[in-house]
Structures are given as C-alpha cells and as structure tokens.
Amino acid sequence: MRFRKTALQTMVLRVHELGLSTCPICKSNELQVARHPVLLHTGGMRHDSNQPKDPDENVIFMVRIECPDCGYSLLFNAERFVKSSEKIFINGLTEEEEAEQERSGAL
Ligand SMILES: [Zn+2]
C-alpha cells in the first residue's frame, strides 16, 4: 500500500504551507515525503488473532517527512493533509498503472 500520486502532491504542498522547507537538524533543504504510510497502532494491540479486538484499538495512517541527509523524520496524520472524501491510498498497482487508470477515469 502506498499513497496515491495526487495525495502525495497535496501532502508536499501542505508541508511547504506549514513552513517545512529545511531539516530542523542539519538544515538540508531536501526534505522528502515518503510514498508509503506509517501505520501507528493506538489504544492497544492484539498479539493473538483469537483474542477479541479492544474497542479502543485503532490504526492511524501517518505521512512521514524524512531528511535524506541525516535521517531525521517527522510524522503527520495523513487524514489531516487531504480532504476526507479523497481516496489517498492505492494498493496493488504500479505508478504507471495508476497513471493509466487516472487518465481513463477509473480512479
Ligand atoms: Zn537533516
């Protein structure tokens, strides 16, 4: 699973709107938005699939901003970066297949 290309573009714009253009540690201006989400498990976690799910258990999809020079990373809730109605994930398609489906209107 990865972020859709359009969602990534929105996230890059949002990062710049927030004023994040340089790494706060090494001052590199090459910050990158990772194409794969970080899944943040909150409110408990089952170690055995036979156990009932804790009602507080949740997974938050985070977008990772990483400095390629020093590795410093920041996480943001991906849902705060895009419209709630927007499909932000894609699964099982290459970037070329995604682009083709967007051109044909399938996505
Ligand atoms: Zn850095």
Residues whose N, C-alpha, C, O or C-beta is under 5 A from the ligand:
A	BS01	ZN	C23 I25 C26 K27 S28 C67 D69 C70 G71 Y72
